[in-house]
Amino acid sequence: MLITVESDTSKATAEARELVLAAQRGDMAAFGGLYARFVRFVHGIVLARTPPAEAEDLVQEVFLLALRKLKDLRDPAAFGGWIASIARNCASDFHRRGTKSVELTEELPANVPKQISELEAKVILRIIQKLPEAYRETLILRLVEGMTGPEIAARTGLSHGSVRVNLHRGMEMLRDALHMRLSR
Amino acid sequence: MSEQYLWDRTGEPDPEIVQLEQTLTALRMAEREPSLVMQFAQPQNVVVIEKRWRPWVFALGLATSVVVAVVSWMVFRPHLQPGVWEAHQSTGSPELAGKLFTQGPIEPGAWLATNSNSFVRLRTTIGELDVQPGTELSLVESRTQRQRFVMRYGTIHARISALPGLFVVDTPSARAIDLGCEYTLKVERDGTGELAVSAGWVQLQHSWRQSLVPAGTLAKIAADGTLSPAYFQDAAPAFQQALVKFTLEPALDVETRKHTFETILREARKRDSFTLLNLFSRAEADERVELFDRLNQFVPAPEHITREIARNWQVSSMDAWWPVVEKALGLTEIKKSGKRLGDVE
């Protein structure tokens, strides 16, 4: 089973590599393929650092920069890690620009309703954003973007073991933080 | 904590993780946009201020406007400006914000409407947009990173050459994201619609649902935002009908669902493999095994994708089959050449 999953991962990487090579030759459809495969991943990376209301615009900014710089990417197989760096830099630039955003109080409304609410989601996101970087990215990719561990490994270039550890530790820290809030 | 569920969503679901997934899905990219319903529900905010004009003021104003318009037209005619959509060609009596509109730029936020005899071709640096008769739409975002129209109903034909994701059209039920392409989008007043792609491909999405629509195929949109997989326009009529029924009609009874699914499998051709591959996410465990068998007849699965993998399908289970199917159908070459899939066989 492990071999199968690792095999899927390497095939996904190989597929991305082919798309990068084609996009570097000017094939816009191939770049479209990269966009479709990586857009959730990039959104997750950005969301780990910025308010949700800003994330989508920053995602567009990331892909715009990626298109401009794609010819400089020497190892096409490293596209995931490369575009993740661009996403992190764009998020940092966003904060350096001093763009104002609404600060959440982290206080859940009384009698938290069971139904899904965006407010509740934003409060939890804010808690995740305070976790160490490796954990918050992995958790957001898993819990917000719906990616599985093997998918996260394929996109980030991390080993399955590292992603497993990040997920496990991040989830433990998130649980502790959520339980602390409930017990306050 | 269920380690296995946290890892790849297999094994026994962990209730706390499931709850977190459900809550946080609200922040997923496709779901973060402001409610489209609100945008479509709001009437036009057009404020008309009536003033009494003296005749000479009117004449002077008119003369000045004509001079300014002519000079502007002569100076700016050859240049298209990024983010500015201008009427390049029109017939009939299209209206912008309730006034006749036959040339010049469209104002962001104003509604452009064509009646049954009107047509407008809009143009900007990234491409052209034909607004067909009986359409109402508005440019709501015009920035370097995003050109976004909202369309209430009607038909548009877009020819875009831009960064994927830059050109977006929102309809009451779905969002069409251009990935470098040419397409026609039809939207009925009840929110149902259809997207037909002529070149390149388009990502159609509503909430977490998404359908990738390549050249030569079309996808249907239900009023609630459910999307059909893309299918070829020359597929057997019985295949098309069954596919739309299976994917768009909610809560089919067991017998009807079984019969509909059998029709899809029976009527499918090798060319429909692309559509079949899209059905794994919509099928139940036993159906997925049948789907695997049928698709495997047309385009053999990579060795590691087995019936058991199909039965226990997850989001990435079929990833390695995609390039094989695309290659078998010649889709990769068509993407590069910009032709329709039908042109090649």
HADDOCK unambig.tbl for C-alpha pairs under 7 A between the chains (distance, minus, plus):
assign (segid A and resid 4 and name CA) (segid B and resid 304 and name CA) 6.40 0.50 0.50
assign (segid A and resid 8 and name CA) (segid B and resid 320 and name CA) 6.65 0.50 0.50
assign (segid A and resid 11 and name CA) (segid B and resid 320 and name CA) 6.27 0.50 0.50
assign (segid A and resid 12 and name CA) (segid B and resid 319 and name CA) 6.93 0.50 0.50
assign (segid A and resid 12 and name CA) (segid B and resid 320 and name CA) 6.94 0.50 0.50
assign (segid A and resid 27 and name CA) (segid B and resid 336 and name CA) 6.46 0.50 0.50
assign (segid A and resid 28 and name CA) (segid B and resid 180 and name CA) 6.57 0.50 0.50
assign (segid A and resid 29 and name CA) (segid B and resid 179 and name CA) 6.97 0.50 0.50
assign (segid A and resid 29 and name CA) (segid B and resid 180 and name CA) 6.29 0.50 0.50
assign (segid A and resid 29 and name CA) (segid B and resid 200 and name CA) 6.25 0.50 0.50
assign (segid A and resid 29 and name CA) (segid B and resid 335 and name CA) 6.02 0.50 0.50
assign (segid A and resid 29 and name CA) (segid B and resid 336 and name CA) 6.58 0.50 0.50
assign (segid A and resid 32 and name CA) (segid B and resid 164 and name CA) 5.34 0.50 0.50
assign (segid A and resid 32 and name CA) (segid B and resid 179 and name CA) 5.04 0.50 0.50
assign (segid A and resid 32 and name CA) (segid B and resid 180 and name CA) 6.85 0.50 0.50
assign (segid A and resid 35 and name CA) (segid B and resid 164 and name CA) 6.74 0.50 0.50
assign (segid A and resid 40 and name CA) (segid B and resid 29 and name CA) 6.87 0.50 0.50
assign (segid A and resid 43 and name CA) (segid B and resid 29 and name CA) 6.61 0.50 0.50
assign (segid A and resid 52 and name CA) (segid B and resid 27 and name CA) 6.82 0.50 0.50
assign (segid A and resid 56 and name CA) (segid B and resid 29 and name CA) 6.75 0.50 0.50
assign (segid A and resid 57 and name CA) (segid B and resid 145 and name CA) 6.93 0.50 0.50
assign (segid A and resid 60 and name CA) (segid B and resid 145 and name CA) 5.59 0.50 0.50
assign (segid A and resid 61 and name CA) (segid B and resid 145 and name CA) 6.28 0.50 0.50
assign (segid A and resid 64 and name CA) (segid B and resid 163 and name CA) 6.97 0.50 0.50
assign (segid A and resid 116 and name CA) (segid B and resid 22 and name CA) 6.80 0.50 0.50
assign (segid A and resid 116 and name CA) (segid B and resid 23 and name CA) 5.03 0.50 0.50
assign (segid A and resid 117 and name CA) (segid B and resid 23 and name CA) 6.68 0.50 0.50
assign (segid A and resid 118 and name CA) (segid B and resid 26 and name CA) 5.77 0.50 0.50
assign (segid A and resid 121 and name CA) (segid B and resid 23 and name CA) 5.51 0.50 0.50
assign (segid A and resid 121 and name CA) (segid B and resid 24 and name CA) 4.99 0.50 0.50
assign (segid A and resid 121 and name CA) (segid B and resid 26 and name CA) 6.68 0.50 0.50
assign (segid A and resid 121 and name CA) (segid B and resid 27 and name CA) 6.93 0.50 0.50
assign (segid A and resid 143 and name CA) (segid B and resid 20 and name CA) 6.79 0.50 0.50
assign (segid A and resid 143 and name CA) (segid B and resid 21 and name CA) 4.93 0.50 0.50
assign (segid A and resid 143 and name CA) (segid B and resid 24 and name CA) 6.48 0.50 0.50
assign (segid A and resid 144 and name CA) (segid B and resid 21 and name CA) 6.42 0.50 0.50
assign (segid A and resid 144 and name CA) (segid B and resid 24 and name CA) 5.05 0.50 0.50
assign (segid A and resid 144 and name CA) (segid B and resid 25 and name CA) 5.19 0.50 0.50
assign (segid A and resid 144 and name CA) (segid B and resid 27 and name CA) 6.45 0.50 0.50
assign (segid A and resid 144 and name CA) (segid B and resid 28 and name CA) 5.64 0.50 0.50
assign (segid A and resid 145 and name CA) (segid B and resid 28 and name CA) 5.57 0.50 0.50
assign (segid A and resid 148 and name CA) (segid B and resid 7 and name CA) 6.18 0.50 0.50
assign (segid A and resid 148 and name CA) (segid B and resid 8 and name CA) 4.68 0.50 0.50
assign (segid A and resid 148 and name CA) (segid B and resid 9 and name CA) 6.95 0.50 0.50
assign (segid A and resid 149 and name CA) (segid B and resid 7 and name CA) 4.93 0.50 0.50
assign (segid A and resid 149 and name CA) (segid B and resid 8 and name CA) 5.54 0.50 0.50
assign (segid A and resid 164 and name CA) (segid B and resid 7 and name CA) 6.65 0.50 0.50
